[in-house]
Amino acid sequence: LQKRILLVRKVARVTKGGKIRTTSAVVVVGNGNGVAGYGEGRAADTNGAITKATALAIKNMIPFPRFQHRTVFGDIVHQYQSVRLDIKTAPPGFGIVANNNIHEICQCIGIRDLAAKVRGSLNPLNVVKATFEALQLQRTPTEIAQARGRKVVDIANAYYGGKM
């Protein structure tokens, strides 16, 4: 499994007895072959937060559909709170041109060609949540064919030139 630590945030809560320090972490875990998950962990120390986040990320792993095992099926426009995502497919060899957090997520999932733009809020935690939500909600050719009452072959010819 590939593990990426996307965010480590240290917070101090002030009480009458002094400052109480806590650390939160966001970790993405993936197998590089279409399955990934993210987790948030909080603890008194950094290592504890990362350990908790990693355990949650492994527990929350879900599969993502990929076109030709390298990119998304179609352009995705998605909004999560005030994060607006524009995710676009790319030709082979294009690479991942995106926000750092989206780049790390795509590497964990196994997406190699993609262009993405984040508009609105750049809060790393919300960008991670928005990316996972957008990639989960993408429509596959099978779903499009079922909704239209067509065969998958017809949809594949129309949208992808017969290459699936």
Accessible surface in RSA format (square Angstrom, percent):
REM  Atomic radii and reference values for relative SASA: ProtOr
REM  Chains: A
REM  Algorithm: Lee & Richards
REM  Probe-radius: 1.40
REM  Slices: 20
REM RES _ NUM      All-atoms   Total-Side   Main-Chain    Non-polar    All polar
REM                ABS   REL    ABS   REL    ABS   REL    ABS   REL    ABS   REL
RES LEU A   1   135.74  75.6  60.16  43.0  75.57 190.0  63.11  44.3  72.63 195.4
RES GLN A   2    67.93  38.0  62.61  45.8   5.32  12.7  30.11  64.1  37.82  28.7
RES LYS A   3   100.96  49.3  76.93  47.2  24.04  57.2  41.62  37.5  59.34  63.2
RES ARG A   4    68.63  28.8  65.97  33.6   2.66   6.3  21.31  29.1  47.32  28.7
RES ILE A   5    83.17  47.3  52.40  39.0  30.78  74.2  52.40  37.7  30.78  83.5
RES LEU A   6    27.73  15.4   4.02   2.9  23.71  59.6   6.84   4.8  20.89  56.2
RES LEU A   7    30.68  17.1  26.46  18.9   4.22  10.6  30.47  21.4   0.21   0.6
RES VAL A   8    60.54  39.8  31.97  28.9  28.57  68.8  31.97  27.8  28.57  77.5
RES ARG A   9   101.81  42.7  98.48  50.2   3.33   7.9  36.63  50.1  65.18  39.5
RES LYS A  10   152.48  74.4 122.84  75.4  29.64  70.6  72.72  65.5  79.76  85.0
RES VAL A  11    76.01  50.0  69.17  62.6   6.84  16.5  74.93  65.1   1.08   2.9
RES ALA A  12    46.19  42.5  20.54  31.7  25.65  58.4  20.54  28.9  25.65  68.0
RES ARG A  13   135.34  56.8 130.36  66.5   4.98  11.9  64.56  88.2  70.79  42.9
RES VAL A  14   110.23  72.5  82.07  74.3  28.15  67.8  82.07  71.3  28.15  76.4
RES THR A  15    57.72  41.1  41.69  42.3  16.03  38.2  46.16  62.0  11.56  17.5
RES LYS A  16   220.10 107.4 171.13 105.0  48.97 116.6 126.29 113.7  93.81  99.9
RES GLY A  17    77.25  95.3   0.00   N/A  77.25  95.3  40.12 110.1  37.13  83.2
RES GLY A  18    33.56  41.4   0.00   N/A  33.56  41.4  32.78  90.0   0.78   1.8
RES LYS A  19   129.72  63.3  99.52  61.1  30.21  71.9  47.63  42.9  82.09  87.4
RES ILE A  20    74.92  42.6  71.66  53.4   3.26   7.9  74.78  53.8   0.14   0.4
RES ARG A  21   157.32  66.1 145.61  74.2  11.71  27.9  60.19  82.3  97.13  58.9
RES THR A  22    42.99  30.6  42.19  42.8   0.80   1.9  28.97  38.9  14.02  21.2
RES THR A  23     7.65   5.4   6.96   7.1   0.70   1.7   0.70   0.9   6.96  10.5
RES SER A  24    25.37  21.4  24.78  33.1   0.59   1.4  14.60  31.1  10.77  15.1
RES ALA A  25     1.10   1.0   0.00   0.0   1.10   2.5   0.36   0.5   0.73   1.9
RES VAL A  26     6.14   4.0   6.14   5.6   0.00   0.0   6.14   5.3   0.00   0.0
RES VAL A  27     0.00   0.0   0.00   0.0   0.00   0.0   0.00   0.0   0.00   0.0
RES VAL A  28     0.00   0.0   0.00   0.0   0.00   0.0   0.00   0.0   0.00   0.0
RES VAL A  29     1.66   1.1   1.66   1.5   0.00   0.0   1.66   1.4   0.00   0.0
RES GLY A  30     0.00   0.0   0.00   N/A   0.00   0.0   0.00   0.0   0.00   0.0
RES ASN A  31    68.21  47.0  45.24  43.7  22.97  55.3  18.25  43.9  49.96  48.3
RES GLY A  32    25.17  31.0   0.00   N/A  25.17  31.0   5.24  14.4  19.93  44.6
RES ASN A  33   101.13  69.7  89.02  86.0  12.11  29.2  14.48  34.9  86.65  83.8
RES GLY A  34     5.28   6.5   0.00   N/A   5.28   6.5   4.25  11.7   1.03   2.3
RES VAL A  35    43.32  28.5  43.32  39.2   0.00   0.0  43.32  37.6   0.00   0.0
RES ALA A  36     0.00   0.0   0.00   0.0   0.00   0.0   0.00   0.0   0.00   0.0
RES GLY A  37     0.99   1.2   0.00   N/A   0.99   1.2   0.99   2.7   0.00   0.0
RES TYR A  38    52.67  24.6  51.17  29.1   1.50   3.9  25.51  19.2  27.16  33.5
RES GLY A  39     2.09   2.6   0.00   N/A   2.09   2.6   2.09   5.7   0.00   0.0
RES GLU A  40    63.45  36.4  54.17  41.0   9.27  22.1  20.61  39.9  42.83  35.0
RES GLY A  41     4.49   5.5   0.00   N/A   4.49   5.5   4.16  11.4   0.33   0.7
RES ARG A  42   168.74  70.8 158.78  80.9   9.97  23.7  49.53  67.7 119.21  72.2
RES ALA A  43    17.82  16.4   8.17  12.6   9.65  21.9  17.77  25.0   0.04   0.1
RES ALA A  44    83.44  76.7  61.88  95.5  21.55  49.0  62.25  87.7  21.19  56.1
RES ASP A  45    79.34  55.6  74.89  74.5   4.45  10.5  40.96  96.4  38.38  38.3
RES THR A  46    40.48  28.8  37.66  38.2   2.82   6.7  29.56  39.7  10.92  16.5
RES ASN A  47   110.72  76.4 107.73 104.1   2.99   7.2  23.12  55.6  87.60  84.7
RES GLY A  48    21.96  27.1   0.00   N/A  21.96  27.1  21.20  58.2   0.76   1.7
RES ALA A  49     0.00   0.0   0.00   0.0   0.00   0.0   0.00   0.0   0.00   0.0
RES ILE A  50    23.86  13.6  23.86  17.8   0.00   0.0  23.86  17.2   0.00   0.0
RES THR A  51    90.97  64.7  85.99  87.2   4.97  11.9  68.34  91.8  22.63  34.2
RES LYS A  52   111.21  54.3 105.91  65.0   5.31  12.6  73.08  65.8  38.13  40.6
RES ALA A  53     0.00   0.0   0.00   0.0   0.00   0.0   0.00   0.0   0.00   0.0
RES THR A  54    21.94  15.6  21.94  22.2   0.00   0.0  21.94  29.5   0.00   0.0
RES ALA A  55    62.47  57.4  50.37  77.7  12.10  27.5  56.66  79.8   5.81  15.4
RES LEU A  56    69.60  38.8  68.76  49.2   0.84   2.1  69.48  48.8   0.12   0.3
RES ALA A  57     0.00   0.0   0.00   0.0   0.00   0.0   0.00   0.0   0.00   0.0
RES ILE A  58    83.99  47.8  75.22  56.0   8.77  21.1  75.22  54.2   8.77  23.8
RES LYS A  59   163.94  80.0 129.86  79.7  34.08  81.1  89.72  80.8  74.21  79.1
RES ASN A  60    69.01  47.6  57.41  55.5  11.60  27.9  21.62  52.0  47.39  45.8
RES MET A  61    45.09  23.3  23.15  15.3  21.93  52.2  14.63  12.4  30.45  40.3
RES ILE A  62    52.24  29.7  52.05  38.8   0.20   0.5  52.24  37.6   0.00   0.0
RES PRO A  63   102.86  75.0  91.11  83.1  11.75  42.7  91.24  75.3  11.62  72.2
RES PHE A  64     9.30   4.7   0.51   0.3   8.79  22.9   1.47   0.9   7.83  22.4
RES PRO A  65    44.27  32.3  32.31  29.5  11.96  43.5  43.63  36.0   0.65   4.0
RES ARG A  66    28.33  11.9  11.21   5.7  17.12  40.8   0.60   0.8  27.74  16.8
RES PHE A  67    22.99  11.5  22.54  14.0   0.44   1.2  22.99  13.9   0.00   0.0
RES GLN A  68    67.38  37.7  44.52  32.5  22.86  54.4  25.17  53.6  42.22  32.0
RES HIS A  69   123.99  67.8 123.66  86.0   0.33   0.9  89.23  92.0  34.76  40.5
RES ARG A  70    25.61  10.8  25.61  13.1   0.00   0.0  11.87  16.2  13.74   8.3
RES THR A  71     1.11   0.8   1.11   1.1   0.00   0.0   1.11   1.5   0.00   0.0
RES VAL A  72     0.01   0.0   0.01   0.0   0.00   0.0   0.01   0.0   0.00   0.0
RES PHE A  73    23.39  11.7  17.60  10.9   5.79  15.1  17.62  10.7   5.77  16.5
RES GLY A  74    30.42  37.5   0.00   N/A  30.42  37.5  28.31  77.7   2.11   4.7
RES ASP A  75    97.70  68.4  65.65  65.3  32.04  75.8  24.15  56.8  73.55  73.4
RES ILE A  76    19.89  11.3  16.58  12.4   3.31   8.0  19.55  14.1   0.35   0.9
RES VAL A  77   126.11  83.0  96.12  87.0  29.99  72.3  96.12  83.5  29.99  81.3
RES HIS A  78    28.13  15.4  23.21  16.1   4.92  12.6  14.41  14.9  13.71  16.0
RES GLN A  79   101.28  56.6  79.20  57.9  22.08  52.6  29.57  63.0  71.70  54.4
RES TYR A  80    42.43  19.8  40.33  22.9   2.10   5.5  25.99  19.5  16.44  20.3
RES GLN A  81   122.91  68.7  90.80  66.4  32.11  76.4  46.81  99.6  76.10  57.7
RES SER A  82    59.55  50.3  57.23  76.4   2.32   5.3  43.69  93.0  15.85  22.2
RES VAL A  83     0.00   0.0   0.00   0.0   0.00   0.0   0.00   0.0   0.00   0.0
RES ARG A  84   110.63  46.4 108.97  55.6   1.65   3.9  41.47  56.7  69.16  41.9
RES LEU A  85     1.88   1.0   0.00   0.0   1.88   4.7   0.84   0.6   1.04   2.8
RES ASP A  86    31.93  22.4  30.55  30.4   1.38   3.3   4.40  10.4  27.53  27.5
RES ILE A  87     1.11   0.6   0.79   0.6   0.32   0.8   0.79   0.6   0.32   0.9
RES LYS A  88   102.69  50.1 102.69  63.0   0.00   0.0  48.29  43.5  54.40  57.9
RES THR A  89    54.03  38.4  38.71  39.2  15.32  36.5  12.07  16.2  41.96  63.4
RES ALA A  90     7.45   6.9   1.11   1.7   6.34  14.4   5.56   7.8   1.89   5.0
RES PRO A  91    85.06  62.0  79.15  72.2   5.91  21.5  84.41  69.7   0.65   4.0
RES PRO A  92    98.37  71.7  76.37  69.6  22.00  80.0  76.82  63.4  21.55 134.0
RES GLY A  93    78.72  97.1   0.00   N/A  78.72  97.1  41.89 115.0  36.83  82.5
RES PHE A  94    95.46  47.8  68.76  42.6  26.69  69.5  76.29  46.3  19.17  54.9
RES GLY A  95    27.41  33.8   0.00   N/A  27.41  33.8  27.13  74.4   0.28   0.6
RES ILE A  96    27.60  15.7   8.43   6.3  19.17  46.2   8.43   6.1  19.17  52.0
RES VAL A  97    88.05  57.9  84.11  76.1   3.94   9.5  87.71  76.2   0.34   0.9
RES ALA A  98    27.28  25.1   0.00   0.0  27.28  62.1   6.08   8.6  21.20  56.2
RES ASN A  99    41.92  28.9  24.43  23.6  17.49  42.1  17.96  43.2  23.96  23.2
RES ASN A 100   122.09  84.2 117.30 113.4   4.80  11.5  26.36  63.4  95.73  92.5
RES ASN A 101    19.97  13.8  19.90  19.2   0.07   0.2   0.07   0.2  19.90  19.2
RES ILE A 102     0.23   0.1   0.23   0.2   0.00   0.0   0.23   0.2   0.00   0.0
RES HIS A 103    55.86  30.5  55.86  38.8   0.00   0.0  31.49  32.4  24.37  28.4
RES GLU A 104    49.94  28.7  49.94  37.8   0.00   0.0   9.77  18.9  40.17  32.8
RES ILE A 105     0.00   0.0   0.00   0.0   0.00   0.0   0.00   0.0   0.00   0.0
RES CYS A 106     0.65   0.5   0.65   0.7   0.00   0.0   0.00   0.0   0.65   0.7
RES GLN A 107    68.87  38.5  59.52  43.5   9.36  22.3  16.30  34.7  52.58  39.9
RES CYS A 108     0.00   0.0   0.00   0.0   0.00   0.0   0.00   0.0   0.00   0.0
RES ILE A 109     0.00   0.0   0.00   0.0   0.00   0.0   0.00   0.0   0.00   0.0
RES GLY A 110     9.07  11.2   0.00   N/A   9.07  11.2   8.51  23.4   0.56   1.2
RES ILE A 111     1.86   1.1   0.39   0.3   1.47   3.5   0.39   0.3   1.47   4.0
RES ARG A 112   141.22  59.3 134.84  68.7   6.38  15.2  64.42  88.0  76.80  46.5
RES ASP A 113     6.17   4.3   6.17   6.1   0.00   0.0   0.00   0.0   6.17   6.2
RES LEU A 114     0.61   0.3   0.61   0.4   0.00   0.0   0.61   0.4   0.00   0.0
RES ALA A 115    25.08  23.1  24.67  38.1   0.42   0.9  24.98  35.2   0.10   0.3
RES ALA A 116    16.73  15.4   0.00   0.0  16.73  38.1   2.97   4.2  13.77  36.5
RES LYS A 117   113.38  55.3 111.82  68.6   1.56   3.7  59.63  53.7  53.75  57.3
RES VAL A 118    13.85   9.1   2.32   2.1  11.52  27.8   2.32   2.0  11.52  31.3
RES ARG A 119   113.26  47.6 108.77  55.4   4.48  10.7  43.38  59.3  69.88  42.4
RES GLY A 120    46.41  57.2   0.00   N/A  46.41  57.2  19.97  54.8  26.44  59.2
RES SER A 121    33.30  28.1  20.77  27.7  12.53  28.9  20.27  43.2  13.02  18.2
RES LEU A 122   113.36  63.1  96.54  69.1  16.83  42.3  97.50  68.5  15.86  42.7
RES ASN A 123    57.47  39.6  48.14  46.5   9.34  22.5  17.98  43.3  39.49  38.2
RES PRO A 124    38.02  27.7  37.90  34.5   0.12   0.4  38.02  31.4   0.00   0.0
RES LEU A 125    34.88  19.4  34.53  24.7   0.35   0.9  34.88  24.5   0.00   0.0
RES ASN A 126    22.32  15.4  22.32  21.6   0.00   0.0   0.00   0.0  22.32  21.6
RES VAL A 127     0.03   0.0   0.03   0.0   0.00   0.0   0.03   0.0   0.00   0.0
RES VAL A 128     0.70   0.5   0.70   0.6   0.00   0.0   0.70   0.6   0.00   0.0
RES LYS A 129    49.40  24.1  46.12  28.3   3.28   7.8  11.05   9.9  38.35  40.9
RES ALA A 130     0.00   0.0   0.00   0.0   0.00   0.0   0.00   0.0   0.00   0.0
RES THR A 131     0.34   0.2   0.34   0.3   0.00   0.0   0.34   0.5   0.00   0.0
RES PHE A 132     6.29   3.1   6.29   3.9   0.00   0.0   6.29   3.8   0.00   0.0
RES GLU A 133    60.65  34.8  59.08  44.7   1.57   3.7  20.31  39.3  40.34  32.9
RES ALA A 134     0.24   0.2   0.00   0.0   0.24   0.6   0.21   0.3   0.04   0.1
RES LEU A 135     0.90   0.5   0.90   0.6   0.00   0.0   0.90   0.6   0.00   0.0
RES GLN A 136    96.48  54.0  71.57  52.3  24.91  59.3  15.11  32.2  81.37  61.7
RES LEU A 137   115.96  64.6  96.46  69.0  19.50  49.0 100.03  70.3  15.93  42.9
RES GLN A 138    12.89   7.2   2.60   1.9  10.30  24.5   8.11  17.3   4.78   3.6
RES ARG A 139   126.83  53.3 116.52  59.4  10.31  24.6  53.60  73.3  73.23  44.4
RES THR A 140    23.74  16.9  23.74  24.1   0.00   0.0  19.39  26.0   4.35   6.6
RES PRO A 141     1.83   1.3   1.83   1.7   0.00   0.0   1.83   1.5   0.00   0.0
RES THR A 142    66.27  47.1  66.27  67.2   0.01   0.0  41.57  55.8  24.71  37.4
RES GLU A 143    85.49  49.1  81.17  61.4   4.32  10.3  34.42  66.6  51.07  41.7
RES ILE A 144    19.72  11.2  19.72  14.7   0.00   0.0  19.72  14.2   0.00   0.0
RES ALA A 145     1.58   1.5   1.58   2.4   0.00   0.0   1.58   2.2   0.00   0.0
RES GLN A 146   138.96  77.7 112.27  82.0  26.70  63.6  44.87  95.5  94.10  71.4
RES ALA A 147    76.95  70.8  32.83  50.7  44.12 100.4  45.54  64.1  31.41  83.2
RES ARG A 148   128.11  53.8  96.98  49.4  31.13  74.1  41.61  56.9  86.50  52.4
RES GLY A 149    70.68  87.2   0.00   N/A  70.68  87.2  37.43 102.7  33.25  74.5
RES ARG A 150   149.43  62.7 129.50  66.0  19.93  47.5  21.86  29.9 127.57  77.3
RES LYS A 151   152.75  74.5 147.05  90.2   5.71  13.6  95.45  85.9  57.31  61.0
RES VAL A 152    57.67  37.9  54.58  49.4   3.08   7.4  54.58  47.4   3.08   8.4
RES VAL A 153   100.30  66.0  97.88  88.6   2.43   5.8 100.30  87.2   0.00   0.0
RES ASP A 154    65.98  46.2  59.10  58.8   6.88  16.3  14.97  35.2  51.01  50.9
RES ILE A 155     3.27   1.9   3.23   2.4   0.05   0.1   3.27   2.4   0.00   0.0
RES ALA A 156     5.89   5.4   5.89   9.1   0.00   0.0   5.89   8.3   0.00   0.0
RES ASN A 157    87.44  60.3  72.27  69.8  15.17  36.5  23.66  56.9  63.78  61.6
RES ALA A 158    82.76  76.1  40.16  62.0  42.60  96.9  51.94  73.1  30.82  81.7
RES TYR A 159   114.56  53.5  83.37  47.4  31.20  81.2  66.09  49.7  48.47  59.8
RES TYR A 160    36.35  17.0  21.21  12.1  15.14  39.4  23.22  17.4  13.13  16.2
RES GLY A 161    59.93  73.9   0.00   N/A  59.93  73.9  34.62  95.0  25.31  56.7
RES GLY A 162    39.43  48.6   0.00   N/A  39.43  48.6  11.67  32.0  27.75  62.2
RES LYS A 163   137.48  67.1 132.25  81.1   5.23  12.4  82.34  74.1  55.14  58.7
RES MET A 164   109.61  56.8  55.21  36.5  54.40 129.5  63.36  53.9  46.25  61.3
END  Absolute sums over single chains surface
CHAIN  1 A     9065.4       7097.2       1968.2       4911.4       4154.0
END  Absolute sums over all chains
TOTAL          9065.4       7097.2       1968.2       4911.4       4154.0
